[in-house]
């Protein structure tokens, strides 16, 4: 038997009483069943004395019987009280002088009861999704930027150029940790480097070397150099300028449009953006969010086939990473 106590709005406690004789009877039955097949040294299967089986396996069997009995009593109690349990109950054994019964309590929380109001007079405005030419142009610009190619040039470096450099820095004439690198790659204007470093690199040509001074900011993340002045020797090894692909048949084909029709490409982009916007509106309106895997499958099924162009872009990024293998250590000194 069991009774339910209300501890708070959502917290409940169930007290359960389990007759000792029922527990002991179930333990005996399980031990007898176990003895039929148990194997122990010196005995044939099924011939192990019950007393020896109880000594060896009794505690384990008792624990299992108690666990099953408490679980059954708890399930029956919450079902009878029509409670919706949230999470797992905290089971505690009560100490008592009554040897004829075992007492347990289970403390748990329940789901709140939600009552819907009258929705008869509620109106919902359906969002209208439209994608104009400006939105398509913006998406095309992003796709072009993702497919940027870098071409070597021999002119002075300027903002937007990607440079490959060697540099070495000293403080009070002594090298410091992270202050030097070879074949370090960075782009002027991305602000990965300190402004003084980018300023020194601007205007330099391939093969040129320059010595310049800079002061690390007082709040610089590298505490050992924060607020200190340093001298750097910088050598520019290569300069590459970015080149965006033209919006032509080749570009359309790289996005999966087999015949290279630019207008068809724009139509596919417009349709894809409209689907994404519509999905976003529905989710914000209260639609249950998709599981991540479902969203990925949806994108694969509806998005234009842009994978070939993306591979080209990824290959360029991998080349960047290969060429800047010393960037992590060096960036610490020159951010």
C-alpha positions, 0 to 999 in steps of 0.5 A, a space after each residue: 500500500 502507498 500514500 502520496 504527499 504534496 511537498 510543493 507545487 510540483 514535488 511529491 512524496 510517495 510512502 510505500 510499505 512492503 510486507 516482509 513475508 512477501 519479500 522473503 518468499 520471493 527471495 526464496 523462490 529466486 534462490 531455488 530457481 537459481 540453484 537448479 542451474 548454478 555451477 559451483 566447484 565440487 557439485 554437479 549442476 543443480 545439486 548445489 545445496 540451497 544453503 550454500 547458494 543463499 550464502 553466495 548469492 543471497 545479498 545480490 538476490 535480495 537487492 534485486 527483489 527489493 528493487 523490483 518490489 519498490 519499483 512496482 509499488 511506485 509505479 502502481 502508486 503514481 498510476 493510481 494517483 494519475 501523476 506524470 513523473 518528471 525525471 527519476 525518483 529519489 528512493 529512501 528506506 525508512 527506519 522502523 521497529 516494525 519487522 513485519 514490513 519494510 517502508 520506503 519513500 520516493 520523492 519526485 517532481 511531476 509535470 505541471 498541469 497546463 490549461 489552454 485558454 480560449 483560442 477561438 478568437 485568436 488570429 495568426 498572421 501568416 508571414 509572406 516570404 519574398 526574395 528580391 533581386 538584391 537578396 539574390 545579388 547578396 547571395 551571389 556575392 557571398 558565393 563569389 567570395 567563397 571561391 576567391 582565387 589568389 594570384 601572385 603579383 610583383 607590385 607593392 602590397 595593399 589592403 586585401 592582399 595575402 602575404 607570405 612573410 618571415 619575421 623575427 622580433 626582439 625585446 631589449 635585443 632578446 628574442 621572445 616566445 612566439 616572436 618569430 615565424 617563417 612562411 607566415 601567411 596573413 591578409 592585410 585588412 583582416 586584423 589578425 595582426 597588430 595595426 603597426 604590423 599591417 602598416 609596416 607590411 603595406 607598400 612592401 614588395 616581394 623580396 624586400 626586408 624592413 625593420 620597424 618598431 611596435 608597442 604591444 597594447 597594455 591589455 595584450 593577452 600575452 602578459 609577458 609582452 603586454 605594454 612592452 616595445 619590440 623591434 621586428 625584422 620583416 621579409 616579404 616572400 610573396 604577395 597574392 591578390 584576390 580575384 573573384 570569379 566572373 558571374 558567367 557560365 563557368 561560375 553557374 556550372 560550378 554551382 551545379 547548373 549543368 548547362 551554365 545558364 546564369 538566369 537558371 542559377 539565379 532562379 535556383 538561388 532565389 528558390 533556395 533562399 525562399 525555402 530557408 526564409 520560409 523555414 525560419 518563419 515557421 520555426 519562429 512561429 512556434 513550429 517544433 524545431 527539426 532534429 539536426 540530422 533532419 535539417 541536414 537531410 532537408 538541406 541536401 534535398 533542397 539546396 542547389 548542388 554547389 559541392 564542386 565549387 565548395 571543394 575548390 574553395 576548401 582546397 584553397 583554404 587547406 593550402 592556406 593552412 599548409 602555408 601558415 603552419 607556423 601561424 598559431 605561435 606567431 599570431 600570439 606575438 602580433 595580434 
